[in-house]
């Protein structure tokens, strides 16, 4: 008798974090992680999936390099244990395509509500990640599940994702500027008042302000009797 042996191959997934995971890793509030992103302390997201930013663990650990923020061994171990099959991906390496509900809906030609309904009814593959309250899947997980269930796949959308035309993964090798390296904005110009006889001067002032990237609000003033 020939015995059949089922071999289970663990899916490898890059360690990925959203704001909630970053905050937990550093023992701070979620708002602090969001502030780090806003002020440039935290690098640009490695991925933006379904409109939400995510970072590789190797990128996030750069926050502790200067010693002002600490990641304890216990918190790091707890995070890594939460991602089954996780590995530390090099930010320069080619990453697998990871999708959220918005991208899944496009792949399957459905709306987001349908995907959410399938998920809640256990009629869709379990997510590979649950990050910051959002489910994420490796694209191959979605394809395998759809094929097994006999669901149609929109090949055009699938190829766009595979070819990197999704617009939510930053180009490899690019880094956000540090706060010190960012160009300073010029101060706002002082408000000025012009009379009807100063149209030429007013036009020159308006052109100069717009050229600096500022917007202009024009308010007519009534002459005092």
C-alpha positions in Angstrom: 0.0 0.0 0.0 1.3 3.4 -0.9 0.7 6.0 1.8 0.0 9.5 0.8 1.8 12.1 2.8 0.5 15.7 2.8 3.2 18.2 3.1 2.3 21.6 4.5 4.5 24.4 3.3 4.4 27.5 5.5 3.7 30.7 3.6 6.5 33.2 4.1 5.3 36.8 4.7 7.4 39.9 5.3 7.0 41.3 8.8 4.7 44.3 8.2 3.3 46.9 10.7 0.6 49.5 10.7 0.4 52.4 13.2 -1.2 50.2 15.9 1.7 47.6 15.7 4.4 50.4 15.6 2.8 51.9 18.8 2.8 48.6 20.5 6.3 47.8 19.5 7.6 51.1 21.0 5.2 51.2 23.9 3.5 54.4 22.9 0.1 55.6 21.9 -1.1 55.1 18.3 -1.4 58.9 17.9 2.4 59.0 18.6 3.1 56.7 15.6 0.9 58.9 13.5 2.7 62.0 14.6 6.1 60.4 13.7 4.7 59.9 10.2 3.5 63.4 10.0 6.7 65.1 11.2 9.0 62.8 9.1 10.5 60.9 12.0 9.0 57.7 10.5 10.0 57.0 6.9 7.6 56.9 4.1 5.4 53.8 4.1 6.9 50.8 2.3 3.3 49.9 1.2 0.0 51.7 1.0 -2.8 49.0 0.8 -6.4 49.9 0.5 -5.5 53.5 1.4 -3.7 52.6 4.6 0.1 52.9 5.2 2.3 50.0 6.3 6.0 49.6 7.1 8.4 46.7 7.0 9.9 45.8 10.4 13.4 46.7 9.1 12.2 50.2 8.3 10.4 50.6 11.7 13.5 49.5 13.7 15.4 52.4 12.3 13.4 54.6 14.7 15.5 53.1 17.6 18.9 53.6 16.0 19.6 57.0 17.7 18.6 55.6 21.1 15.8 58.0 21.7 13.1 55.3 21.2 13.4 51.8 22.6 12.1 48.4 21.4 12.4 45.8 24.2 13.3 42.2 23.3 10.0 41.1 24.7 7.9 43.4 22.6 9.9 42.5 19.5 9.5 38.8 20.2 5.8 39.2 20.8 5.3 41.0 17.5 7.3 38.5 15.5 5.4 35.6 17.1 2.1 37.2 16.0 3.0 36.9 12.3 3.1 33.2 11.3 5.7 32.5 8.7 7.1 36.1 9.0 10.6 37.1 7.9 12.6 40.4 8.0 12.5 41.7 4.5 15.1 44.0 3.1 13.4 47.2 2.0 15.4 47.0 -1.2 14.2 43.5 -2.1 11.2 42.6 -4.2 8.2 42.1 -2.0 5.2 39.8 -2.6 2.0 41.6 -3.7 -0.1 42.2 -0.6 -3.7 43.3 -1.0 -6.6 44.6 1.1 -10.3 44.6 0.6 -10.2 47.3 -2.0 -7.7 45.4 -4.2 -9.5 42.1 -3.6 -12.7 43.6 -4.8 -11.0 44.7 -8.1 -9.4 41.3 -8.6 -12.8 39.5 -8.2 -14.9 42.2 -10.0 -17.0 42.7 -6.9 -17.7 45.5 -4.5 -16.1 45.9 -1.0 -19.4 45.0 0.7 -19.5 41.7 -1.0 -16.0 40.8 0.0 -16.6 41.8 3.6 -19.8 39.7 3.6 -18.0 36.6 2.2 -15.3 37.1 4.9 -17.7 37.3 7.8 -19.6 34.3 6.5 -16.3 32.3 6.2 -16.8 32.1 2.5 -13.4 33.6 1.7 -9.8 32.8 2.6 -8.6 33.7 6.0 -6.5 36.9 6.0 -2.7 36.5 6.0 -2.4 39.6 8.2 -4.6 41.5 10.6 -2.9 44.8 11.0 -4.2 48.0 12.7 -7.8 46.6 12.4 -7.6 45.7 8.7 -7.3 42.3 7.0 -4.6 41.8 4.4 -3.9 38.9 2.0 -1.0 37.8 -0.1 -2.3 38.1 -3.7 -1.6 34.4 -4.3 -3.9 33.5 -1.4 -6.7 35.4 -3.0 -6.1 33.7 -6.4 -5.9 30.2 -4.9 -9.1 30.7 -3.0 -11.0 32.1 -5.9 -9.9 29.3 -8.2 -10.9 26.7 -5.6 -14.3 28.3 -5.2 -14.9 28.7 -9.0 -15.0 32.5 -8.8 -14.1 34.6 -11.8 -10.9 36.6 -11.7 -10.4 39.9 -13.5 -7.1 39.2 -15.3 -6.5 42.8 -16.2 -6.5 43.8 -12.5 -4.4 40.8 -11.6 -1.7 41.7 -14.1 -1.7 45.3 -13.0 -1.0 44.3 -9.5 1.7 41.8 -10.5 3.4 44.4 -12.7 3.5 46.9 -9.9 0.9 49.3 -11.5 -1.0 49.6 -8.3 0.5 52.8 -7.0 0.7 51.7 -3.4 4.2 50.4 -3.1 6.9 53.0 -3.0 9.8 52.6 -5.5 12.6 50.5 -4.1 15.7 52.5 -2.9 13.8 55.7 -2.1 13.9 57.2 1.3 12.0 60.1 2.8 14.0 63.1 3.7 14.8 63.7 7.3 13.2 66.7 8.9 16.5 68.5 8.8 17.0 67.9 5.1 13.5 69.1 4.1 13.5 72.5 2.4 12.0 75.2 4.6 8.9 77.0 3.4 9.1 80.6 2.8 7.2 82.8 5.3 3.8 84.0 4.3 3.8 87.4 2.7 2.3 90.3 4.6 -1.2 91.3 3.5 -1.4 94.4 1.5 -4.0 96.9 0.4 -4.2 98.5 -3.1 -6.3 101.3 -4.5 -8.0 101.2 -7.9 -5.1 103.3 -9.2 -2.6 100.6 -8.2 -3.8 97.8 -10.5 -0.3 97.2 -12.0 1.4 97.0 -8.6 -1.4 94.7 -7.3 -1.0 92.4 -10.3 2.7 92.1 -9.7 2.2 91.3 -6.0 -0.4 88.7 -6.9 1.8 87.0 -9.4 4.8 86.9 -7.0 2.6 85.3 -4.2 1.1 82.7 -6.5 4.6 81.8 -7.9 5.7 80.9 -4.3 2.8 78.4 -4.1 0.6 80.4 -1.8 -3.2 81.0 -2.3 -4.6 84.4 -2.3 -7.9 85.8 -0.8 -9.0 89.1 -2.2 -11.4 91.2 0.0 -12.8 94.4 -1.3 -12.8 97.3 1.2 -15.4 100.0 1.3 -14.1 103.6 1.5 -15.0 105.4 4.7 -17.4 108.3 4.2 
